[in-house]
Amino acid sequence: MKRFVLICGLTLLVALTAATGASGVGKSRVAALQIGLQAKGLYAGTIDGVWGAGTERAVRRLQRQARIQVDGVAGRRTRQALGRYGRHRYGTRVLRTGNVGWDVSQTQFLLAWHGFPSGALDGAFGPRTEGAVRRFQRWARLGVDGAPGPSTFRALRGSIPSTSLRFAWPLSLAPTDRFGPRGNRFHAGIDFPADHGARVDAAGRGRVIVAGWDDGGYGNLVVIRHRLGATTWYAHLSSVSVSRGDSVVAGTRIGSVGATGFATGPHLHFELRVRGAAIDPLTALG
């Protein structure tokens, strides 16, 4: 694992690691760097928090533009060259609507991996980021004020949510789009490509709590509540075969594949949430 560390005087500058953890989660500091580089028009890759060739090339372009040493290392002067996107270390101020900075970028990235995406990963603290903060604070049993401070920052440094439950596959197909970063946004589930009308099954025993149209982009949606605070979500359905309040088991038909809502083609968008936090469904599918 490579580390890029630059020490200037008594200041330890940003350390960027090339590898991710076992869970596949990128580094929030690298994500903040990528967001700043993207804002400067120098990085067009995914905001994934992974130090790679594309990120290093963008750093070198920034350094050439700023007429500083071109070494591909994101040190103090490189951060300064990012302007407001390079300012404010994570956790050094309480964030509020209108703030822009390195700390906002890290917060957005950590919120997404904790199951509360806030729209575009853009380093700007707006209403969607505030809403995601409130949902996370409620999930973490903190004071809910939408203005992340020390307790929220500490909680975001903790382990990402998980579940001990195991579920069946809703479709007998391999997913294409996985859970995680997608461009400058975050995909909160997995997508199964399938023909229009293909059967969709419940992933486990539970009770249907949503069955019908969703105005937020999911189209025809079924949500099933399971044990231990878990819910499974089945979106973009062409038709729904269950009603709210129905009891189901793994394998019960709950609908058919479609392209309703904000879908661009027929597929099943499948989410797994634990007390409202989206987690990677692949960690729980048997």
C-alpha positions in Angstrom: 0.0 0.0 0.0 1.5 3.3 -1.1 1.4 6.3 1.0 2.0 9.9 -0.1 3.0 12.0 2.9 4.5 15.5 2.8 5.7 17.1 6.0 6.2 20.8 6.0 7.5 22.3 9.3 5.3 20.9 12.1 2.3 20.3 9.8 1.5 16.8 8.7 -0.2 17.1 5.3 -2.7 14.9 3.7 -1.9 11.2 3.5 -3.5 9.5 0.5 -3.6 5.7 0.3 -3.8 3.7 -2.8 -5.8 0.8 -1.4 -9.3 0.6 0.0 -10.4 -1.3 3.1 -11.8 -4.8 2.9 -15.3 -3.4 2.6 -14.4 -1.6 -0.7 -15.0 1.8 0.9 -12.7 4.5 -0.6 -10.9 7.1 1.5 -12.9 10.2 2.3 -9.8 12.4 2.0 -9.1 11.1 -1.5 -12.8 11.7 -2.4 -12.5 15.3 -1.2 -9.5 15.8 -3.4 -11.3 14.3 -6.4 -14.3 16.6 -5.7 -12.0 19.7 -5.7 -10.2 18.6 -8.8 -13.6 18.0 -10.5 -14.7 21.5 -9.5 -11.6 22.8 -11.3 -12.5 20.9 -14.4 -9.4 18.6 -14.0 -11.0 15.3 -13.0 -13.8 13.5 -14.9 -13.6 10.2 -13.1 -15.8 8.7 -10.4 -15.8 10.2 -6.9 -14.8 6.9 -5.4 -12.1 7.8 -2.8 -9.6 5.5 -4.5 -6.1 6.9 -5.4 -5.4 5.9 -8.9 -3.7 7.0 -12.1 -6.6 9.4 -13.1 -6.5 11.2 -9.7 -2.7 11.5 -9.8 -2.8 12.9 -13.4 -5.4 15.5 -12.3 -3.2 16.5 -9.4 -0.3 17.0 -11.7 -2.4 19.1 -14.1 -3.4 21.3 -11.1 0.2 21.7 -10.1 1.2 22.8 -13.5 -1.6 25.3 -13.7 -0.7 26.6 -10.2 3.1 26.7 -11.2 4.1 24.7 -8.2 6.2 21.5 -8.0 4.7 18.8 -10.2 5.1 15.7 -8.2 1.6 14.2 -8.1 1.5 14.6 -4.3 -1.5 16.4 -2.7 0.4 18.5 -0.2 -0.3 21.8 1.4 0.4 24.0 -1.7 -1.7 21.7 -3.9 -4.6 21.9 -1.4 -4.2 25.7 -1.5 -4.5 25.6 -5.3 -7.9 24.1 -5.0 -9.1 27.3 -3.4 -12.2 27.0 -1.2 -12.5 23.3 -2.1 -9.2 22.6 -0.4 -9.9 24.5 2.9 -11.2 23.4 6.3 -10.0 20.1 7.6 -12.6 17.6 8.5 -14.2 18.2 11.9 -12.7 21.7 12.4 -16.0 23.6 12.2 -19.7 23.0 12.5 -21.2 22.8 9.0 -24.2 24.8 7.9 -26.1 25.5 4.7 -23.9 27.6 2.4 -20.6 26.1 3.5 -18.2 24.9 0.8 -15.0 23.1 1.5 -12.8 20.0 1.9 -14.7 19.1 5.1 -18.1 19.3 3.3 -16.8 16.9 0.6 -15.6 14.4 3.2 -18.9 14.6 5.1 -20.9 14.0 1.9 -18.8 11.0 1.0 -19.0 9.5 4.5 -22.8 10.1 4.7 -23.2 8.2 1.4 -21.2 5.2 2.6 -23.2 5.2 5.9 -26.4 4.8 3.8 -27.5 8.4 3.5 -26.6 9.8 0.1 -27.1 13.5 -0.4 -27.3 13.9 -4.1 -24.3 15.2 -6.0 -20.9 14.9 -4.2 -19.9 18.5 -4.9 -18.4 19.9 -1.6 -21.3 22.3 -1.2 -23.6 22.1 1.9 -27.1 22.6 0.7 -30.6 21.4 1.6 -30.1 17.8 0.4 -26.9 17.4 2.5 -28.6 18.9 5.5 -31.5 16.4 5.0 -29.0 13.5 4.8 -27.3 14.7 8.0 -30.6 14.8 9.8 -31.4 11.3 8.8 -28.0 10.1 9.8 -28.2 11.8 13.2 -31.6 10.2 13.8 -30.2 6.8 12.8 -27.1 7.3 15.0 -29.3 8.5 17.9 -27.7 11.9 18.1 -29.3 15.3 18.5 -31.0 16.0 15.2 -30.2 19.6 14.0 -28.8 19.1 10.5 -25.6 20.9 11.4 -22.9 18.3 11.9 -20.5 19.0 14.7 -18.1 16.9 16.8 -20.5 14.1 17.7 -21.7 13.7 14.1 -18.2 13.7 12.7 -17.1 11.0 15.2 -20.1 8.9 14.3 -19.3 9.2 10.6 -15.9 7.8 11.4 -17.4 4.6 12.7 -18.2 1.4 11.0 -20.7 1.5 8.1 -24.1 -0.2 8.8 -24.5 -4.0 8.3 -27.0 -6.7 9.0 -26.7 -10.4 10.2 -29.8 -11.3 8.1 -29.5 -13.3 4.9 -31.8 -12.9 1.9 -32.7 -14.7 -1.3 -32.1 -13.2 -4.7 -35.1 -11.4 -6.0 -34.1 -12.3 -9.6 -31.9 -15.2 -10.7 -29.6 -12.8 -12.6 -26.2 -11.2 -11.9 -26.5 -7.5 -11.1 -24.9 -4.9 -13.3 -24.7 -1.6 -11.5 -23.4 -2.2 -8.0 -23.8 -0.3 -4.7 -21.5 2.6 -4.3 -20.1 5.6 -6.2 -21.4 6.3 -9.7 -19.9 9.4 -11.3 -20.3 12.2 -8.8 -23.3 10.5 -7.1 -23.9 7.4 -5.0 -26.0 4.4 -6.1 -27.8 3.2 -3.0 -28.7 -0.3 -4.3 -28.0 -2.8 -7.1 -29.6 -3.1 -10.5 -30.7 -6.4 -12.2 -31.2 -6.1 -15.9 -34.1 -8.2 -17.0 -36.9 -8.3 -19.7 -40.0 -6.3 -19.2 -42.5 -8.3 -17.2 -39.9 -10.7 -15.7 -41.0 -12.1 -12.3 -39.7 -10.4 -9.1 -39.8 -12.3 -5.9 -39.6 -11.2 -2.2 -36.1 -11.7 -0.8 -37.3 -12.9 2.6 -40.1 -13.3 5.1 -41.8 -10.1 6.1 -44.8 -7.7 5.7 -45.4 -5.4 2.8 -45.4 -1.8 4.0 -45.4 0.0 0.6 -47.1 -1.3 -2.6 -47.8 1.3 -5.3 -46.6 4.4 -7.0 -43.7 6.5 -5.6 -43.3 10.1 -6.6 -39.6 10.2 -5.7 -38.4 8.4 -8.9 -38.8 4.8 -7.9 -42.0 4.4 -10.0 -44.0 1.3 -9.0 -42.4 0.3 -5.7 -42.7 -2.5 -3.1 -41.1 -2.2 0.3 -41.1 -5.2 2.7 -40.3 -4.9 6.4 -38.2 -7.8 7.9 -36.7 -8.5 11.3 -34.0 -6.5 13.0 -35.0 -3.2 11.4 -34.3 -4.4 7.8 -36.4 -3.4 4.8 -36.0 -4.5 1.2 -37.0 -2.2 -1.7 -38.1 -3.3 -5.2 -38.3 -0.3 -7.7 -39.3 0.5 -11.3 -41.8 -2.4 -11.4 -44.2 -2.6 -14.4 -46.8 -4.1 -12.1 -47.3 -4.8 -8.4 -48.7 -8.2 -7.2 -49.1 -7.5 -3.5 -50.9 -5.1 -1.3 -49.9 -3.2 1.8 -50.2 -5.4 4.9 -49.6 -8.7 3.0 -47.3 -11.2 4.6 -44.8 -12.7 2.3 -41.9 -15.2 2.4 -38.8 -15.6 0.2 -40.0 -16.5 -3.3 -43.4 -14.9 -3.1 -44.1 -13.0 -6.3 -44.4 -9.3 -5.5 -44.3 -7.8 -9.0 -42.8 -7.7 -12.5 -39.8 -5.9 -13.9 -40.5 -2.6 -15.6 -39.1 0.8 -16.4 -41.3 3.1 -14.3 -40.2 6.2 -12.5 -36.8 7.5 -13.3 -35.6 4.3 -15.1 -34.1 4.5 -18.6 -34.8 0.9 -19.4 -36.3 -2.3 -17.9 -34.5 -3.4 -14.8 -35.1 -4.1 -11.1 -33.5 -1.6 -8.7 -33.1 -3.4 -5.3 -32.2 -1.9 -2.0 -31.5 -3.2 1.5 -31.9 -0.8 4.4 -31.2 -1.2 8.1 -33.2 1.3 10.2 -33.3 3.5 7.1 -29.6 3.3 6.2 -28.9 1.8 2.8 -26.3 -1.0 2.8 -24.8 -3.1 0.1 -27.3 -5.8 -0.7 -24.6 -8.1 -1.9 -23.3 -8.5 1.6 -26.6 -10.1 2.6 -27.7 -12.1 -0.4 -27.2 -15.8 -0.1 
